Amino acid sequence: MQKKRTRLEIIRDLLEIIKKGREVKITPLIYKANLSNNSIKPYLAELLENKLIIDCGISGKKAFKIEKKGLGFLEEFNKMKLISDAYGLG
């Protein structure tokens, strides 16, 4: 059985999905992140509030694009993950 993802791991996953898709609509984001519509909303609100992503709406539908600050977060998160794994703390 897989362990439950932490809040930061979910945020990392959302940012990675958005980064790979460039402009990602909300429904594919929900499926790829394995979250429900209700559970994804607070994460997206936090990412938008902290300017890690922007809402770039496509054809009147919500769609998200990663910002430079979001890319910086991913880079730093991945460095910390490597360090924690190297010391057996992952």
Order of alpha helices (4+ residues) and beta strands (2+ residues): alpha-beta-alpha-alpha-beta-beta-alpha
